[in-house]
Amino acid sequence: MNWTFDLLSPLRDQPDQLITIILEQARLLESLLRQQAQWEQEKAQAVAALQFAREELRQKNQEILQLSQHLEEAQRAAHRQAAPFRRPEHQRGNQPGRPGRQPGHPAAVRPKPAHIDHHERVPLPACPRCQGLLSDRRALTQYIEELPPVRPEVTELITEEGWCEHCQQTVRSTHPLQVSSAVGAAGVHFGPRALALALDLNKAKGLSLRKTQAVLSDHFGLRLSPGGLARAAQRVGRKLTPAYDALVSQVRSSQVVHADETSWWVGGPGWWLWVFTTPTTTLYVVDQHRGRAVVIEMLTSNYRGVLVSDCLSTYDDATEHQQKCYYHHFQAIREAREAHPEGGIGYLDQVTALLRTALLLKNLQADAEPVRFQTCVRTLEARAQGLLSPPRPQPQEETVRRRLYKQRDHLFTFLRHELVPATNNQAERQLRPAVIARKISCGNKTKTGARAWQVLSSLAATCAQRAESFITYLTERLPLAPARPP
């Protein structure tokens, strides 16, 4: 303090200059204080940025860890050879049920043969070891089903052709064993039943062309190249196109149709396989488009039945009445629960209870009094309106809400139509054999092959649904001429 006073003492008689110096010092002090405040603010921002970066780094590390785990699981699943379609571990129950049939289920035993071709009796006059006498002898009966050696039954068929003066064209005689009129180098043919067996192995049983060729050659002595079988399938596909068109008409007239689609290959990617199915009919359609126009073309714009499908937007507004698959709804809720911070407690539980109540109500529909049942349905719809209308602040809950709110008109259709189920399992089941066929053969090479595949596979699947023999079905329709009466 003294040294400051000493410095200013010469200016005691100069008050103006003294005031100027004091003000300058005040401004300098104020500037220093502002700089200090700015530095403190920058320091606080830097600390906050550092903390944010650390938190972001921690989250990124956690995401990388989760992605690494998912990648490892995906790699294990991709290379798993045994049980490739098994459930993930987190979906498996801690106490799985006992394998085998449920109590009361009839045993699966081979039935007694409907006919007996040979009778054999093997006597036992004495002990086969010591030739001693036997007592308490009794007969033991078995039925042995054996296949006889199989060899092709070859028929040399000689037909005639000639010029008709009246019709002004060449005409030929035909025989019920003929499936083609080709002669010369192409004059060796399969008969109707042999060709039907080949197509059954390939289209109904899911064998590839080469494996079908191997079975025919090894077990039946029938020789045919894979290319020859493919061309034969194309000829049969063209011949049976009217039968396929009849299936289209049957699907269009059905009260309930299930639909689904998956990617397909026709000489390259970019194609789609559609399935339209009912409990007694299945229709496959190979198309280059995945749009709503395919659905409208197959069912027509005047379809008045109920279309059951997943929530793909392609199906929206394609038909007037629709039911969306509940399994897909539950799957979406399950995925939301996994990402929900509280495991879905609260809102997601309420939505799940809503859908399960609808399923329970469906089980009571057959025996319920109609007026009371419809009252329950209206109550359920009012409950759904209250749950699904207001937006949810939580992201996972909002995702589920928006999904169900978009399909609110299709949530309870199955309760108003007794024949309509809540899921699209029918289409999933009928699409699965096609997916397996795609894994084996990668689809089709040409559009002609795709057309033949959809015709024959549709007829094979429909025969299986109706408990009819696809081989018999083809055998009756493949000959050029009808069978002669006995």
C-alpha positions in Angstrom: 0.0 0.0 0.0 2.9 2.4 0.9 4.6 1.9 -2.5 1.4 2.6 -4.3 0.9 5.8 -2.3 4.5 6.8 -3.1 4.0 6.3 -6.8 0.8 8.5 -6.8 2.1 11.2 -4.4 3.7 13.3 -7.2 0.2 13.5 -8.8 -1.5 14.8 -5.7 -1.7 18.2 -7.3 -2.9 16.8 -10.6 -6.3 15.3 -9.9 -7.4 14.9 -13.5 -4.4 12.8 -14.4 -4.8 10.8 -11.3 -8.5 10.0 -12.1 -7.4 9.0 -15.7 -4.9 6.5 -14.3 -7.5 5.1 -11.8 -10.1 4.7 -14.6 -7.5 3.0 -16.8 -6.7 0.6 -14.0 -10.4 -0.1 -13.5 -10.9 -0.9 -17.2 -7.9 -3.2 -17.1 -9.2 -5.0 -14.1 -12.6 -5.4 -15.7 -11.0 -6.8 -18.8 -9.1 -9.3 -16.8 -12.2 -10.3 -14.9 -14.1 -10.8 -18.3 -11.2 -12.9 -19.6 -11.2 -15.0 -16.4 -15.0 -15.5 -16.7 -14.6 -16.5 -20.3 -11.8 -18.9 -19.4 -14.0 -20.4 -16.7 -16.9 -20.9 -19.2 -14.6 -22.4 -21.8 -13.2 -24.7 -19.1 -16.7 -25.8 -18.0 -17.7 -26.4 -21.7 -14.5 -28.4 -22.2 -15.2 -30.5 -19.1 -18.8 -31.1 -20.3 -17.6 -32.0 -23.8 -15.1 -34.4 -22.3 -17.8 -36.1 -20.2 -20.1 -36.3 -23.1 -17.4 -37.8 -25.3 -16.6 -40.3 -22.5 -20.3 -41.3 -22.2 -20.6 -41.5 -26.0 -17.5 -43.7 -26.1 -18.9 -45.9 -23.4 -22.2 -46.3 -25.4 -20.3 -47.0 -28.6 -18.2 -49.6 -26.9 -21.4 -51.2 -25.5 -23.0 -51.2 -28.9 -19.8 -52.7 -30.4 -19.9 -55.4 -27.8 -23.6 -56.2 -28.5 -23.0 -56.2 -32.3 -20.0 -58.5 -31.8 -22.2 -60.8 -29.8 -24.9 -60.7 -32.5 -22.3 -61.3 -35.2 -20.9 -64.2 -33.4 -24.3 -65.7 -32.9 -25.1 -65.1 -36.6 -21.9 -66.7 -37.6 -22.6 -69.7 -35.4 -26.1 -70.0 -36.8 -24.8 -69.7 -40.4 -22.3 -72.5 -39.9 -24.5 -74.7 -37.8 -25.1 -77.9 -39.7 -27.4 -79.7 -37.2 -30.9 -78.3 -36.5 -30.4 -75.1 -38.5 -34.0 -73.9 -37.7 -33.8 -74.5 -33.9 -35.1 -71.8 -31.6 -32.6 -69.3 -30.2 -31.5 -70.1 -26.6 -33.3 -67.1 -25.1 -36.6 -68.3 -26.5 -36.2 -71.9 -25.2 -38.0 -72.8 -22.1 -36.1 -73.7 -18.9 -38.2 -76.8 -18.5 -39.1 -78.1 -22.0 -41.9 -80.6 -22.2 -41.2 -84.3 -22.4 -40.6 -85.5 -25.9 -43.0 -87.8 -27.6 -46.8 -87.9 -27.9 -49.1 -86.2 -25.5 -51.0 -88.5 -23.1 -54.0 -90.0 -24.8 -52.6 -89.6 -28.3 -53.2 -92.8 -30.3 -50.0 -94.8 -30.9 -48.4 -94.8 -34.3 -48.2 -98.4 -35.4 -48.1 -99.9 -38.8 -51.6 -101.2 -39.8 -52.2 -104.8 -40.8 -51.9 -105.1 -44.6 -55.1 -105.0 -46.6 -54.1 -108.0 -48.7 -51.8 -111.0 -48.4 -50.1 -112.3 -51.5 -48.3 -115.3 -49.9 -48.7 -117.5 -46.9 -45.6 -119.1 -45.3 -45.4 -121.3 -42.3 -42.1 -122.2 -40.6 -42.6 -125.2 -38.3 -40.5 -125.9 -35.2 -40.5 -129.7 -34.6 -37.6 -129.6 -32.1 -35.2 -127.3 -30.4 -32.8 -125.8 -33.1 -29.9 -126.0 -30.6 -30.1 -129.4 -29.0 -32.9 -131.1 -31.0 -34.8 -131.6 -27.7 -38.6 -132.0 -27.4 -40.7 -128.8 -27.2 -43.7 -128.1 -25.0 -46.2 -125.2 -24.9 -45.7 -124.4 -28.6 -47.7 -121.5 -30.0 -47.9 -119.7 -33.4 -46.4 -116.2 -33.8 -47.8 -114.2 -36.7 -45.9 -111.5 -38.6 -46.6 -109.6 -41.8 -43.6 -108.8 -44.0 -44.0 -106.2 -46.7 -41.3 -106.5 -49.4 -40.7 -104.9 -52.7 -40.2 -107.2 -55.7 -37.4 -106.5 -58.1 -38.5 -103.6 -60.3 -37.8 -103.4 -64.0 -39.5 -101.2 -66.6 -42.3 -102.7 -68.5 -41.5 -101.8 -72.1 -44.2 -101.6 -74.8 -43.3 -101.3 -78.5 -46.0 -99.1 -79.8 -46.7 -98.9 -83.5 -49.2 -96.2 -84.5 -50.2 -95.2 -88.0 -50.7 -91.9 -89.7 -52.3 -90.9 -93.0 -53.7 -88.0 -95.0 -57.4 -87.3 -94.5 -59.0 -86.2 -97.8 -62.0 -84.8 -96.0 -60.1 -82.9 -93.3 -57.2 -82.1 -95.5 -54.6 -82.8 -92.8 -52.5 -85.6 -91.5 -54.1 -87.7 -88.7 -52.6 -90.3 -86.4 -53.8 -93.1 -84.3 -53.2 -92.8 -80.5 -52.8 -95.1 -77.5 -53.6 -94.5 -73.8 -49.9 -95.1 -73.0 -48.8 -92.2 -75.2 -47.8 -88.9 -73.5 -46.0 -87.5 -76.6 -46.2 -88.1 -80.3 -42.4 -87.6 -81.0 -40.7 -90.4 -82.9 -37.2 -91.0 -84.3 -34.4 -90.0 -81.9 -37.0 -88.8 -79.4 -39.1 -91.9 -79.8 -38.4 -93.4 -76.4 -40.8 -92.0 -73.8 -42.0 -92.5 -70.2 -45.5 -93.8 -69.8 -48.1 -91.8 -67.9 -47.4 -93.4 -64.5 -43.6 -93.3 -64.9 -43.7 -89.6 -65.8 -46.1 -89.0 -63.0 -43.7 -90.6 -60.6 -40.8 -88.5 -61.8 -42.9 -85.3 -61.4 -44.1 -86.4 -58.0 -40.5 -86.9 -56.8 -39.4 -83.5 -58.2 -42.4 -81.3 -57.4 -44.3 -82.9 -54.5 -41.4 -84.6 -52.7 -38.9 -81.8 -53.3 -36.0 -83.7 -55.0 -33.8 -81.9 -57.4 -33.8 -82.9 -61.0 -30.5 -84.8 -60.7 -31.6 -86.7 -57.6 -34.9 -87.5 -59.3 -32.9 -88.8 -62.2 -30.8 -90.9 -59.8 -33.9 -92.4 -58.1 -35.5 -93.4 -61.4 -32.3 -94.9 -62.6 -31.2 -96.7 -59.4 -34.5 -98.0 -58.2 -36.6 -98.4 -61.4 -34.2 -98.8 -64.2 -35.6 -95.7 -66.0 -33.1 -93.5 -67.7 -33.7 -89.8 -68.3 -31.4 -86.8 -68.3 -32.1 -83.8 -66.0 -32.7 -81.6 -69.1 -35.1 -84.2 -70.5 -37.1 -84.2 -67.2 -37.2 -80.4 -67.2 -38.6 -80.3 -70.8 -41.1 -83.0 -69.9 -42.2 -80.9 -66.9 -42.7 -77.9 -69.2 -44.9 -80.0 -71.6 -47.0 -81.3 -68.7 -47.2 -77.8 -67.2 -48.7 -76.5 -70.5 -51.1 -79.4 -70.7 -52.4 -78.8 -67.2 -52.7 -75.0 -67.4 -56.5 -75.4 -67.6 -56.4 -77.3 -64.2 -54.3 -74.5 -62.8 -56.8 -71.9 -64.0 -59.5 -73.9 -62.3 -57.5 -73.5 -59.0 -57.5 -69.7 -59.6 -61.3 -69.7 -59.8 -61.6 -71.8 -56.7 -59.3 -69.4 -54.7 -61.3 -66.4 -55.9 -64.5 -67.9 -54.8 -63.3 -68.9 -51.3 -64.5 -67.0 -48.2 -61.0 -66.9 -46.7 -57.7 -66.7 -48.5 -54.2 -66.6 -46.9 -51.4 -64.9 -48.8 -47.7 -64.5 -48.4 -44.6 -64.0 -50.6 -40.9 -64.6 -50.7 -38.0 -63.8 -53.0 -37.5 -66.1 -56.0 -35.0 -66.7 -58.8 -35.7 -66.9 -62.5 -32.4 -66.8 -64.3 -31.4 -64.2 -61.7 -32.7 -62.3 -58.7 -35.5 -59.8 -58.7 -38.5 -62.2 -58.8 -41.1 -63.1 -56.2 -43.0 -66.2 -55.4 -46.6 -65.6 -54.1 -48.8 -68.1 -52.4 -52.6 -67.8 -52.2 -54.1 -70.7 -50.2 -57.2 -72.0 -48.5 -57.6 -75.1 -46.5 -58.2 -77.2 -49.6 -56.4 -75.3 -52.4 -52.9 -73.8 -52.9 -51.9 -71.5 -55.7 -48.3 -70.5 -56.4 -47.6 -67.5 -58.6 -44.1 -66.5 -59.8 -44.0 -62.8 -60.7 -41.5 -60.1 -61.2 -43.4 -57.7 -59.1 -44.2 -57.4 -55.4 -46.8 -54.8 -55.7 -50.5 -54.6 -54.8 -51.4 -55.2 -58.5 -50.4 -58.9 -58.1 -52.9 -59.4 -55.3 -55.7 -57.6 -57.1 -55.0 -59.5 -60.3 -55.2 -62.9 -58.5 -58.2 -62.2 -56.3 -59.8 -59.5 -58.5 -61.0 -56.1 -57.3 -64.4 -57.5 -56.5 -63.2 -60.1 -54.0 -65.6 -60.0 -51.0 -64.0 -62.7 -48.8 -61.4 -62.1 -46.1 -57.7 -61.8 -47.0 -55.4 -63.0 -44.2 -51.8 -61.7 -44.5 -48.9 -60.1 -42.6 -48.6 -56.3 -42.3 -46.7 -55.7 -45.5 -48.1 -52.5 -47.0 -48.6 -54.3 -50.4 -51.8 -55.9 -49.0 -53.2 -52.7 -47.6 -56.5 -51.7 -49.4 -56.1 -54.7 -51.8 -59.4 -56.1 -50.5 -62.2 -54.8 -48.5 -62.0 -57.3 -45.6 -58.6 -58.3 -44.1 -57.1 -59.9 -41.1 -53.5 -59.3 -40.1 -51.5 -62.1 -38.6 -51.4 -62.0 -34.8 -48.1 -63.9 -34.7 -46.4 -61.0 -36.4 -48.0 -58.6 -33.9 -46.7 -60.7 -31.0 -43.2 -60.8 -32.6 -43.2 -57.0 -32.9 -44.2 -56.7 -29.2 -41.5 -59.2 -28.2 -38.8 -57.2 -30.1 -40.0 -54.0 -28.4 -39.8 -55.6 -25.0 -36.1 -56.5 -25.6 -35.3 -52.8 -26.3 -37.6 -51.4 -23.7 -35.8 -50.0 -20.6 -38.3 -51.7 -18.2 -38.9 -54.8 -20.3 -42.2 -53.7 -21.5 -43.9 -53.4 -18.1 -47.0 -51.4 -18.3 -48.2 -50.4 -21.8 -46.8 -53.4 -23.7 -48.3 -55.7 -21.1 -51.7 -54.1 -21.6 -51.4 -54.5 -25.4 -50.4 -58.1 -25.1 -53.4 -58.7 -22.8 -55.7 -57.1 -25.3 -54.6 -59.4 -28.1 -54.6 -62.5 -25.9 -58.1 -61.7 -24.8 -59.2 -61.6 -28.4 -57.6 -65.1 -29.0 -59.5 -66.4 -25.9 -62.7 -64.9 -27.1 -62.2 -66.7 -30.5 -62.0 -70.0 -28.7 -65.4 -69.3 -27.2 -67.0 -68.2 -30.4 -68.5 -71.6 -31.5 -70.4 -72.1 -28.2 -71.2 -68.4 -27.4 -74.6 -66.8 -27.7 -74.3 -64.5 -30.8 -75.6 -61.3 -29.2 -73.5 -61.6 -26.1 -70.5 -62.5 -28.2 -70.8 -59.4 -30.3 -71.2 -57.3 -27.2 -67.8 -58.6 -26.0 -66.3 -57.8 -29.4 -67.5 -54.2 -29.2 -66.1 -53.9 -25.7 -62.8 -55.2 -27.0 -62.8 -52.7 -29.8 -63.5 -49.8 -27.4 -60.6 -51.0 -25.2 -58.3 -51.1 -28.3 -59.4 -47.6 -29.3 -58.5 -46.3 -25.8 -55.1 -48.0 -25.9 -54.0 -47.3 -29.4 -55.3 -43.7 -30.0 -53.1 -41.5 -27.8 -49.4 -41.4 -28.7 -46.9 -42.8 -26.4 -43.8 -40.9 -25.2 -41.6 -44.0 -25.0 -40.1 -44.9 -28.4 -40.7 -48.7 -28.3 -44.2 -48.3 -27.0 -44.9 -45.8 -29.8 -43.6 -48.2 -32.4 -46.0 -50.9 -31.3 -48.9 -48.4 -30.9 -48.4 -47.0 -34.5 -48.2 -50.5 -35.9 -51.5 -51.7 -34.3 -53.2 -48.3 -34.8 -52.5 -48.5 -38.6 -54.1 -52.0 -38.6 -56.9 -51.2 -36.2 -59.6 -52.0 -38.8 -58.0 -55.5 -39.2 -57.4 -56.4 -35.6 -60.6 -58.2 -34.8 -61.9 -59.3 -38.2 -61.4 -62.9 -37.2 -63.9 -62.4 -34.4 -66.6 -61.3 -36.8 -66.1 -64.2 -39.3 -66.1 -67.7 -37.8 -64.0 -69.3 -40.5 -61.2 -66.7 -40.3 -58.2 -67.5 -38.0 -56.1 -65.0 -36.2 -52.8 -66.0 -37.8 -51.5 -66.5 -41.3 -50.1 -70.0 -40.5 -51.8 -71.5 -43.5 -49.8 -69.4 -45.9 -46.6 -69.9 -43.9 -47.0 -73.7 -44.0 -47.7 -73.8 -47.7 -44.8 -71.4 -48.5 -42.3 -73.5 -46.6 -41.9 -76.3 -49.1 -41.2 -73.7 -51.8 -38.5 -72.1 -49.6 -36.9 -75.5 -49.2 -37.1 -76.1 -53.0 -35.4 -72.7 -53.5 -32.6 -73.8 -51.3 -32.1 -76.9 -53.3 -32.5 -75.6 -56.9 -32.2 -71.8 -56.5 -35.6 -71.3 -58.2 -35.9 -71.5 -62.0 -33.6 -70.8 -64.9 -36.2 -69.6 -67.4 -39.7 -68.1 -67.5 -41.0 -71.2 -69.1 -39.6 -73.3 -66.3 -41.1 -70.9 -63.7 -44.5 -71.2 -65.3 -44.3 -75.0 -65.3 -43.1 -75.0 -61.7 -46.0 -72.9 -60.5 -48.6 -75.0 -62.3 -47.2 -78.4 -61.1 -46.3 -77.3 -57.6 -49.8 -75.8 -57.1 -51.5 -79.0 -58.3 -49.2 -81.1 -56.1 -49.8 -79.0 -53.0 -53.6 -79.0 -53.6 -53.6 -82.8 -54.0 -51.8 -83.1 -50.6 -54.3 -80.9 -49.0 -57.2 -83.0 -50.3 -55.5 -86.3 -49.4 -55.4 -87.2 -53.1 -52.5 -89.0 -54.9 -50.6 -86.6 -57.1 -49.3 -89.6 -59.1 -52.8 -90.8 -59.8 -53.9 -87.3 -60.6 -51.2 -87.0 -63.3 -51.5 -90.5 -64.6 -55.2 -89.9 -65.4 -54.4 -86.7 -67.3 -51.1 -87.2 -69.1 -52.1 -89.6 -71.9 -52.8 -88.2 -75.4 -55.8 -90.4 -75.6 -58.3 -91.5 -72.9 -58.0 -95.1 -71.6 -60.0 -97.6 -73.5 -62.8 -99.3 -71.6 -62.1 -102.9 -70.5 
